[in-house]
């Protein structure tokens, strides 16, 4: 049993004001593997006070000093890499091989991407009109991160805060808290000064809300559901905080007849099954040109039926469980809704895969003949479920693709480069992946509409944590 009841505040692990035990569950076995304490508003008050005390000194350190601190953190992370892999596999249920290559790798890739962007950041520049513009840290930042890509979101928030001279209070998901606490150990080991980074576990409605409402927090950065992001924005509004949000998605994947179907269709289906469908940018709506629709349905079915599901602690290319009983129930309910609405079940369906009687494992599922007004086409399922929707013309495909309240990512599969760029220019999404083009470290991540505000990663991810100050000198003065 892993016992981690303390919070990291002001450079030390301290007991909560009011201890309240919360079980950490292994989603592959449904057994308790650890216990943490859920915090309260009183714990947030202590953490914010520590961050507030640390801000004046940290914000005035040189960029070179802050860069060196993050380089030390990078070295610690690399040395303790296997610990992070094991921790995420245990509490999230993401397969060990996938954690090794993806879930834990982000702690290196994003940090290196930020360092490269940091070197291009202009702290002071003279405008064409002669005025001088300065970039300065915004202040104390509240960071709320989700369970599905835990280190990904932690690094995308903590590192730009540290580099820009901000101080921070992190509230990770109570479903996957152990990786965040391990990262706090690494930050401490790297010699980041006391109070610059703080961590309090807890629920969104209590600890998250207390952080969002706190008058001494100048910025909230939240990743999670659109519902959760709305709550953060509402809680932050009275104090007029800056709020950046990375929220949900229902990403379209347009497959034209001239695409390399044998390669791109299976790869697209596997991309949804990666992380058991628990990715906000997963290409879950596959829009298929009608002339190749039947071929694509067969390719999707074959890919789903070939997808191995099982113990995430074993090496190999497999799909692990969903994160929790609640998430399992939601995915099952939406699969059943798809059947009830008349979508054609091509592969998978309700229940666990054969041979798995415990753990939150779902069946890799393909629905064909889906219309875009069905629940399974409109709601973010966050599970291994793909909806196939036919279209006849390019114009119709774009219309269906944009008919969603979300706008995080979109995907285009075509052998025609001109068409790819033409279609991409009309898709209302923050990121468009063409023929399997990956998201690279250092590029901005974020979306349109109800998928959020702001961008994470690279130079734009640093800018979100900075305020702008303009110096207006007399005309006779020099900047």
Secondary structure, 3 states (H helix, E strand, C coil): CEEECCEEECCEEECCCCCCEEEEEECCCCEEEEEEECCCHHHHHHHHHHHHHHHHHHHCCCHHHHHHHHHHHHHHHHHCHHHHHHHHHHHHCCCHHHHHHHHCCHHHHHHHHHHHHHCCCCCEEECCCCCEEEEEECCEEEEECCCCCHHHHHHHHHHHHHHHCCEEEEECCCCCCHHHHHHHHHHHHCCCCCCCEEECCCCHHHHHHHHHHCCCCCEEEEECCHHHHHHHHHHHHCCCCEEEEECCCCCEEEECCCCCHHHHHHHHHHHHHHHHHCCCCCCCEEEEEHHHHHHHHHHHHHHHHHCCECCCCCCCCCECCCCCHHHHHHHHHHHHHHHHCCCEEEECCCCCCCCCCCCCCCCCEEEECCCCCCHHHHCCCCCCEEEEEEECCHHHHHHHHHCCCEECEEEEECCCHHHHHHHHCCCCCCEEEECCCCCCCCCCECCEECCEECCECHHHHHHCCEEEEEECCCCCCCC
